[in-house]
Amino acid sequence: MNAKDAIDDLTHRFFNAFTTHESGELNINIIYDLFIPEGLIVKNVGPEPEIYNLKQFVEPRRVLLTSGQLVNFSEEEISEHTQIFGNIAQRFSRYRKSGTLTGTFFETEGMKTIQFIQTRHGWKMSALAWDDEPAP
């Protein structure tokens, strides 16, 4: 698989990890496989960035997605721009997400920036940051 195809696949699997299926099946554990163990994730939506390691990011979302607080959630990439140089890559992803959080439907778009590195085990995500569009 060439680098762009591998990065496309990683990105698709990342977005799909949060989708709640009608069967109740959730594939959030895949985040640990998509990233290097030292991966860094930054939510930069409000006035102060929230910075997470993988466990700090995944585990609260697992609870949110399995407790019934957030249902019918989906997130998808709607456009992207990827730059690859040797063993590193950067991707800007425009995305949309929707779901029902504590009984209230929401839908929004935003941008994610993802950094990738080539490892002996293939391409992996090393860092991700995102910002959502402000609510109207």
Number of C-alpha atoms within 10 A of each C-alpha: 7 6 17 14 10 15 26 14 13 20 20 14 16 22 18 19 17 23 23 21 14 9 6 11 10 17 15 21 13 15 21 15 13 19 22 18 14 11 19 19 18 18 17 15 15 10 6 8 13 13 14 15 14 18 13 12 17 17 13 10 15 15 12 14 21 14 10 13 13 20 23 16 18 18 21 19 20 11 11 14 10 15 11 15 9 8 12 17 21 19 19 19 20 18 19 19 18 18 19 16 16 11 11 10 13 12 13 15 18 16 19 19 18 20 22 22 21 17 11 7 6 12 22 24 27 20 20 20 19 19 16 18 11 10 8 4
